[in-house]
Amino acid sequence: MPVWGYGLLNCDSERSLARLIPLLADNELAKRERAVVALGYMGSTAAVAKEKVATALSNSTNEQEKRLIEWCLREIAGE
């Protein structure tokens, strides 16, 4: 688990979102993917991040990452 992941364990959803959303634009693929997975598992609680997740999807050139982000968007929408 990355160091920032341990910080999330002690955060409420608002603080978790504040830590995860900036990672969607990180230069490192692994960080972006971890943030997308965490947001996806948050489901509708991550609705405030939906626009940023959609932006990450449009900026991605990696097919695996795109599929992961699409999954995240479905989870946020409650599908």
PyMOL commands that set and color helices and strands:
alter all, ss='L'
color gray80, all
select helices_A, chain A and resi 3-8+13-25+29-59+63-77
alter helices_A, ss='H'
color red, helices_A
deselect
rebuild
show_as cartoon
